[in-house]
């Protein structure tokens, strides 16, 4: 059975660096099997229960996080001219090569997944898997059932034809409307361009769900947390679907 130094084990979660793990142990914040641990070099195995400030730290080579993207930051690992989502998470996640799954435009808010599991990320972004993304959009002008029908047919854009999508009108008046949109693609500016093709400018766009995963309402903009085992399993099931099965 494999064994790890305690500080190494704590750093594998991606939430802290090795030096931060050492400090946590020496400050008495770490317990192994319910007993305080004092030595960062102590050996632990996958059968040991390790907690930090009372919260269990599972062993995993892969990390999966839910992030509430605020407006004004880029979905990128780094950029010289503008802040990015990775500027808002602990540096230890960068060391574990945790990156966004897909991207949201700079002004778009809402749910963004972060992981270093490249296979899962690729599957979730594959339009043939039928993994839906749900947005709440505020647009100019009055949305009509003709717009909903256009989304359902698939909208021809300059460089590609968007796959059929769902448009549910929440409220509409001559000045502006609010709608829920579900798409299984995520091309550059796609949702905005689909509305523009129907004669509506997107005033605000928020992603509320990615497949079966709903944005945690307790997460403030810029906040993040690990996915629960149930959330991760639901994502894996969604990614394993083919388009014929879909997600419902």
NULUMFI-708735 format. One record per residue (C-alpha): residue in three letters; x, y, z. Coordinates in steps of 0.05 Angstrom, whole numbers, padded with zeros to 5 digits, always signed. Example, Ala and Ser with C-alpha at 12.3 -4.5 7.8 and 13.67 -1.06 7.14 Angstrom:
BEGIN
ala+00246-00090+00156 ser+00273-00021+00143 
This chain:
BEGIN
unk+00000+00000+00000 unk+00027+00068-00019 unk+00045+00118+00035 unk+00057+00193+00032 unk+00088+00244+00078 unk+00032+00282+00112 unk+00051+00349+00081 unk+00053+00317+00012 unk-00015+00285+00023 unk-00045+00352+00043 unk-00016+00386-00019 unk-00045+00334-00067 unk-00115+00363-00057 unk-00093+00424-00096 unk-00120+00473-00043 unk-00052+00488-00011 unk+00022+00486-00026 unk+00070+00440+00008 unk+00097+00496+00052 unk+00026+00516+00072 unk+00012+00444+00091 unk+00074+00442+00135 unk+00052+00506+00171 unk-00018+00477+00182 unk+00011+00414+00214 unk+00058+00453+00259 unk+00001+00499+00280 unk-00039+00439+00304 unk-00093+00445+00251 unk-00085+00374+00225 unk-00110+00308+00254 unk-00099+00237+00231 unk-00152+00187+00251 unk-00178+00236+00303 unk-00110+00249+00336 unk-00071+00314+00328 unk-00011+00307+00281 unk+00053+00344+00297 unk+00103+00318+00246 unk+00095+00339+00172 unk+00139+00280+00153 unk+00092+00229+00185 unk+00071+00174+00136 unk-00003+00166+00119 unk-00040+00119+00072 unk-00106+00121+00036 unk-00137+00084+00095 unk-00121+00140+00143 unk-00172+00195+00156 unk-00138+00263+00151 unk-00173+00326+00172 unk-00153+00399+00169 unk-00190+00445+00217 unk-00243+00391+00224 unk-00255+00382+00149 unk-00235+00316+00117 unk-00181+00320+00064 unk-00191+00263+00014 unk-00133+00237-00028 unk-00142+00249-00102 unk-00097+00262-00161 unk-00155+00297-00195 unk-00189+00361-00172 unk-00259+00385-00189 unk-00285+00453-00169 unk-00347+00496-00179 unk-00330+00569-00190 unk-00377+00629-00191 unk-00347+00672-00245 unk-00357+00747-00234 unk-00361+00797-00290 unk-00297+00831-00313 unk-00249+00772-00311 unk-00225+00729-00369 unk-00233+00654-00372 unk-00159+00639-00381 unk-00100+00614-00341 unk-00064+00680-00347 unk-00066+00746-00385 unk-00019+00805-00383 unk-00072+00858-00392 unk-00133+00834-00352 unk-00149+00793-00290 unk-00168+00720-00301 unk-00209+00669-00263 unk-00144+00635-00242 unk-00122+00699-00207 unk-00180+00687-00159 unk-00163+00617-00137 unk-00106+00592-00092 unk-00038+00586-00127 unk-00036+00513-00107 unk-00090+00498-00158 unk-00045+00526-00213 unk+00010+00479-00189 unk-00039+00421-00198 unk-00056+00447-00269 unk-00129+00458-00253 unk-00160+00497-00310 unk-00229+00521-00332 unk-00274+00474-00372 unk-00292+00516-00433 unk-00298+00591-00425 unk-00346+00646-00410 unk-00340+00715-00441 unk-00310+00770-00397 unk-00377+00802-00382 unk-00414+00736-00371 unk-00425+00711-00300 unk-00442+00645-00268 unk-00422+00572-00264 unk-00353+00552-00288 unk-00321+00484-00276 unk-00248+00478-00258 unk-00210+00412-00263 unk-00145+00378-00283 unk-00183+00318-00309 unk-00174+00330-00383 unk-00213+00269-00406 unk-00275+00291-00368 unk-00268+00363-00391 unk-00264+00341-00464 unk-00325+00297-00457 unk-00366+00352-00424 unk-00350+00400-00481 unk-00364+00351-00537 unk-00430+00373-00569 unk-00444+00301-00590 unk-00451+00282-00516 unk-00511+00329-00510 unk-00489+00361-00445 unk-00533+00422-00437 unk-00513+00489-00409 unk-00568+00534-00382 unk-00565+00610-00383 unk-00609+00666-00359 unk-00607+00722-00410 unk-00632+00793-00409 unk-00640+00820-00479 unk-00665+00882-00515 unk-00735+00882-00546 unk-00793+00835-00539 unk-00779+00760-00547 unk-00833+00721-00582 unk-00851+00649-00598 unk-00820+00660-00666 unk-00753+00670-00632 unk-00764+00606-00591 unk-00779+00569-00655 unk-00717+00596-00689 unk-00674+00571-00631 unk-00708+00503-00635 unk-00693+00497-00709 unk-00620+00517-00703 unk-00596+00586-00723 unk-00550+00597-00783 unk-00492+00642-00764 unk-00437+00670-00808 unk-00388+00613-00796 unk-00432+00555-00773 unk-00503+00535-00759 unk-00519+00529-00685 unk-00550+00464-00663 unk-00623+00465-00640 unk-00629+00499-00572 unk-00684+00515-00523 unk-00709+00585-00509 unk-00760+00595-00453 unk-00788+00665-00446 unk-00793+00687-00373 unk-00818+00758-00385 unk-00823+00803-00445 unk-00840+00875-00462 unk-00822+00923-00517 unk-00761+00949-00481 unk-00728+00884-00459 unk-00740+00811-00443 unk-00714+00756-00397 unk-00706+00684-00421 unk-00675+00617-00401 unk-00632+00586-00456 unk-00605+00515-00461 unk-00550+00499-00511 unk-00505+00439-00519 unk-00449+00477-00553 unk-00404+00532-00529 unk-00373+00566-00589 unk-00345+00637-00587 unk-00400+00686-00567 unk-00451+00634-00589 unk-00511+00652-00545 unk-00501+00726-00558 unk-00495+00714-00633 unk-00558+00672-00634 unk-00598+00727-00601 unk-00566+00779-00647 unk-00588+00737-00708 unk-00660+00744-00681 unk-00653+00819-00673 unk-00639+00823-00598 unk-00577+00850-00562 unk-00556+00812-00500 unk-00553+00860-00441 unk-00534+00809-00388 unk-00518+00735-00389 unk-00511+00687-00331 unk-00496+00612-00333 unk-00538+00577-00281 unk-00524+00504-00297 unk-00474+00460-00332 unk-00506+00392-00347 unk-00536+00367-00281 unk-00494+00415-00240 unk-00530+00477-00213 unk-00492+00538-00188 unk-00489+00537-00112 unk-00529+00598-00091 unk-00487+00606-00029 unk-00424+00618-00071 unk-00410+00693-00078 unk-00381+00719-00144 unk-00308+00698-00144 unk-00322+00641-00096 unk-00307+00568-00108 unk-00313+00500-00074 unk-00297+00427-00089 unk-00352+00387-00122 unk-00388+00337-00077 unk-00381+00263-00095 unk-00454+00264-00117 unk-00443+00324-00163 unk-00381+00292-00193 unk-00417+00226-00206 unk-00475+00263-00240 unk-00426+00300-00285 unk-00391+00235-00304 unk-00458+00203-00322 unk-00476+00263-00365 unk-00409+00262-00400 unk-00417+00188-00415 unk-00484+00199-00451 unk-00488+00199-00526 unk-00531+00250-00561 unk-00589+00201-00570 unk-00595+00193-00494 unk-00585+00266-00476 unk-00597+00292-00407 unk-00671+00308-00408 
